[in-house]
Amino acid sequence: MPEYSPVVYIIDDDESIRTIVSELLECEGIPTETYGSAVEFVPRCSPRMRGCLLLDMELPEVSGLELQRQLLKSGIDLPIVFLTGHGDIVSSSLAFRSGAVDFLEKPTDTATLLRRIREALTRDMEKWYHRRRHAVLAERFERLTGREREVVKLVVAGYSTKEIARALQISNRTVDVYRGRIMEKTDAKSLADLISMFLELYPDGPTAQTTP
């Protein structure tokens, strides 16, 4: 699994703020990229981006809220910490409803800013790990043949070798062979590991069409 490599994207039309915040974060070991407007930032956007946005609410041409909407529409769900020079209950409510981590008024103290940014990075890392983990598990179970999928569903549902053999009209030995192949293809270390991975990938549980 590739390493998580986050960047804090600072988008503010005030160059002094971009510089100060960037230097602060870089001193904390957090990589940054700075942009003077949403228009300047959009060409950089990609669903593969990791990290968070420190986003000014009042930007020229395209506002912070509008950029948030554009990103969500494009499938880019980076956490956002909004900055604004003017508190606005309506705007902050809209930002939070669209998933913003926080809505800070300028000027904000360094400790609060760092804390919120770290919270945003933690949120993004957790989402990233979940997506990567899901992709790994999906690839493992996609290795199974149709018959192996039938067997694994019944195994996860708690049926014994004899019950599975009777349901699928095959021998106990054949069921054991399938189970061995399933364990190998999914890299399961034990039956409990197999069941745990299956339920992590398919939270609704097995949906085997054949019932013993």
N, C-alpha and C positions, 0 to 999 in steps of 0.2 A: 504494500500500500504506500503510495507517495506521501511525502511529508507535507504537513500543513504549513503553508508559507503565506501568512497574512500581510496585507498592506492597509494602512489607514489613508483613505483618499480624502484630502482636505479641499473642500470647494467653498471658496469665499472670495468676494470681489475686493476685499481689503488685503492688500499685499502684506502689510505689517502683521496681521493676524496669521496669515498663511505661514510666514517666516517664523514667527514666535512659536506657534504650535508645532510646526514641523521640527524645529530644533529641539523642543521639549521632548517630543516623542522619540526622535532619533537618539537622544541621550538616554532614553529608557530602553533602547534596543529595539524599537518598533519602527520598521520601514514606513516611509510615507511617500505620497505623490501629491503635488499641489496643483490646483486649477483655479483660474479666476472667474469661471462661469460654468453653468451647466452645459452650455453649448460647446465649450472647450472640452468638457469631460466626456460627453456622450460617445464620441468616436472611440474612446478608450474602453468602453463598456463591453463586457463579455460575461456569459453565464459561468465561465470558469474562474472569474475573479473571486478572490478570497480576502476576507478582512472586514472592514466596515467603512462607512462614510461619516465624516464630520462635515455637516452640510449647513451652510448659511440659508436661512429662510428667505431673506430678501436679496435675490440675485437679479441681475439685468436679463431681460429677454425671457428667460425661463426660470420661474421661481423654484425654491427648494421643494415645495409641495408638488409642483407639476413634475419635477424630475423624479420624485419618489413614485408618482403614478406611472411615469414612463418606464421606470426600471421594473416595477412589478408587472406591468403589461408585457415586458420583454422577457420575463422569467428570471430576472436578476434580483435575488432576495437578500442582498447584503444588509445587515443591520445598520440603522442610521441614528446618529446622535445629531439633533438639530441645534443650531445656534441662531439666536435672533437678538437684535438690538431693541426690539419692542415686543413685550409680552402680549400674546393674543390668544385668548381662551379658545376661540373657534378654530384657529389654525393648529394650536397644540392638540386639540381634540381630534382633528382630522389626521394629524401626523401619528398619534398614538393608535388610532383605529386602523391605520395602514401598517402598523408594526414597528413604529419608531421605538428605540430604546429609551430615549429621553429627549427633553426639550429644554435647553438651557438658555438663560438670558445672558447677554454680554454686558459687562465682563463677568466671567465666572472664575472661581478660584482654581488653581492648578490641581489640587487634590481631588476635587469633584470631577473635573474634566478627565483626569487620568483614570479615576475609578469607573466612570461611565464608559470610556473607551475600552477599558479592559473587560467590562461586562459585555459590551458589544462583540468584542473579539471572542470571548468565551462562548457566547451564543452562536456565533458563526462557526466556530470550531466544532461544536456539538452537532450542528446540522450537517457540516461537512463529513464528520466521522460517520454519522448515521447513513448518509447517502452512499459513502464509500463502502461501508459494511454491508449495506443492502445489495450493492452491485456485486460484491464478492460472493455473497451467499447465493444470489440469483444465478451467477455463472456456475457455481458448483452444482446446483440442482438442475440446471439446464443440461448437464452432462448425462442425466438419467434417461433411459429409454422409457417408452410408454408403459411397459409392464413393470419396470422398476418404480415408476411413479405410483402405480397402483399399490405396489407392495409398501412403499414408504408411507403412504397415507394410512394404510391399515396398521402399520407398525406404530405410527404416531398416535393413532386412535386407541392403542392399547391392546390390540388383538394378538393372540399367541401365534406361533408358527403353525400349529395344527388348524387353528381357525382360519388363518390366511390361506393355507393350502386348500381347505374345504371350499372357501369362498371363490377362489380363483381356479379351482379344479386342477390343481397341480400337486406334486408330491411335497412332503415336508423337506426333503433334501433340496428340491428346486427352490423352495422358499429360502432356505439357508444360503444357497448360492446367490440368490438375488440380494439378500441382506448383506452378504459380504461385499458384493459389488457396490451396493449403495454406500456402505461405510467408506470404501476406498475412494469412490468418485467424489463424495462430499467432504472428504478429509475429516470425517467424524472420529473422535478419539474413543467414544463410547456410545452406548445407546442413549444415555442421558444427553450427551453432546449433540447427537443427531436430532433428537426431539427438540432440544433448545434452539438449534439453528433453524429447524423447520418452522417452529412457532414464531421465531423472530422475523422470518421472511413472510410467513402467512399467519398473521395474528388471529384470523378468524378460525384457524385450525384446519384439520384435514377435511376434505370434502369428497372422500372416496365414494364413488357411485355403487361400489359393490360392498354389501354388508354381509358378514358371516352369518 
